[in-house]
């Protein structure tokens, strides 16, 4: 995996977790809304799997954000401590 792809996956992963958390959704809640397995959602959130355009659009819709916001760098990407905290919290689920 090249660096650009890795960064893209990391941004998507981080932002899905961020927006999911802001809505108070667990992985199970979001997976049920998306009609996907929690395993698949976990794999997306850890960067192990990629999403189809259809699933990406649905994720954005359910999380109430524009698709581009799922790839938008923000505070979380520039704050290593917070980024580690988000990754740590998601790995415990």
Backbone torsions as a table, in degrees:
resi	resn	phi	psi	omega
1	UNK	NA	128.4	-179.8
2	UNK	-79.9	169.5	-174.3
3	UNK	-62.0	-41.9	-179.2
4	UNK	-62.2	-42.4	178.5
5	UNK	-65.7	-41.1	179.0
6	UNK	-62.1	-43.9	178.8
7	UNK	-64.3	-39.6	179.2
8	UNK	-62.1	-46.2	178.6
9	UNK	-63.5	-40.3	-180.0
10	UNK	-64.5	-43.4	177.9
11	UNK	-63.3	-45.3	179.2
12	UNK	-60.7	-47.2	-179.9
13	UNK	-58.3	-50.8	-177.5
14	UNK	-62.6	-42.8	-176.3
15	UNK	-74.2	-34.3	174.6
16	UNK	-61.4	-46.5	179.5
17	UNK	-61.4	-42.3	-179.0
18	UNK	-62.5	-52.5	-177.2
19	UNK	-70.1	-33.4	176.2
20	UNK	-62.7	-45.2	179.4
21	UNK	-63.4	-42.3	179.5
22	UNK	-60.8	-31.3	178.5
23	UNK	-86.5	-4.8	-179.7
24	UNK	75.8	22.2	-179.7
25	UNK	-87.8	136.9	167.2
26	UNK	-82.9	172.7	174.8
27	UNK	-60.8	-38.7	179.4
28	UNK	-62.6	-44.8	178.8
29	UNK	-56.9	-49.7	-177.5
30	UNK	-66.8	-41.7	179.5
31	UNK	-60.2	-41.4	178.4
32	UNK	-64.2	-42.0	178.3
33	UNK	-62.6	-36.2	-177.4
34	UNK	-86.8	-10.9	-175.7
35	UNK	59.3	45.4	174.5
36	UNK	-129.2	166.0	179.5
37	UNK	-76.3	154.6	176.3
38	UNK	-65.5	-30.3	177.9
39	UNK	-63.9	-44.7	179.1
40	UNK	-64.1	-43.5	178.1
41	UNK	-61.7	-43.0	177.6
42	UNK	-59.9	-42.3	178.3
43	UNK	-64.0	-35.6	175.6
44	UNK	-66.3	-45.4	-176.7
45	UNK	-70.3	-17.5	176.5
46	UNK	-102.9	1.4	177.3
47	UNK	80.5	8.0	-179.6
48	UNK	-77.4	-29.5	-179.4
49	UNK	-125.2	156.6	177.8
50	UNK	-109.7	166.6	-176.8
51	UNK	-115.1	153.4	174.1
52	UNK	-76.7	160.6	175.9
53	UNK	-56.8	-37.5	179.5
54	UNK	-62.8	-46.6	179.4
55	UNK	-67.3	-38.3	178.0
56	UNK	-61.2	-44.2	178.4
57	UNK	-63.7	-38.9	179.3
58	UNK	-68.0	-40.4	176.9
59	UNK	-58.5	-47.9	179.9
60	UNK	-60.7	-42.6	-179.5
61	UNK	-62.9	-48.7	-178.7
62	UNK	-64.6	-37.0	179.7
63	UNK	-82.9	-1.7	176.6
64	UNK	60.7	44.9	177.0
65	UNK	-135.3	161.4	171.9
66	UNK	-75.9	150.2	-177.6
67	UNK	-54.0	-41.7	-177.0
68	UNK	-60.1	-27.2	-179.3
69	UNK	-67.7	-20.4	177.2
70	UNK	-73.9	-14.2	179.0
71	UNK	-116.5	8.2	-174.4
72	UNK	-85.0	122.8	174.3
73	UNK	-65.5	146.9	179.4
74	UNK	-149.2	-162.3	-179.6
75	UNK	-52.6	-41.0	-176.1
76	UNK	-61.1	-31.5	-178.3
77	UNK	-83.6	-18.7	-179.1
78	UNK	-102.2	-3.7	179.0
79	UNK	-113.2	96.6	-175.3
80	UNK	-57.7	-36.6	-179.5
81	UNK	-65.0	-44.4	179.2
82	UNK	-68.1	-39.7	178.0
83	UNK	-59.9	-43.6	178.5
84	UNK	-64.0	-38.1	178.7
85	UNK	-63.7	-43.7	178.9
86	UNK	-63.6	-44.1	179.2
87	UNK	-64.2	-40.9	-179.5
88	UNK	-64.4	-44.3	-179.7
89	UNK	-62.6	-39.2	-177.4
90	UNK	-73.7	-28.4	-179.2
91	UNK	-76.1	-17.1	179.6
92	UNK	-82.2	-13.6	-177.2
93	UNK	-82.2	NA	NA
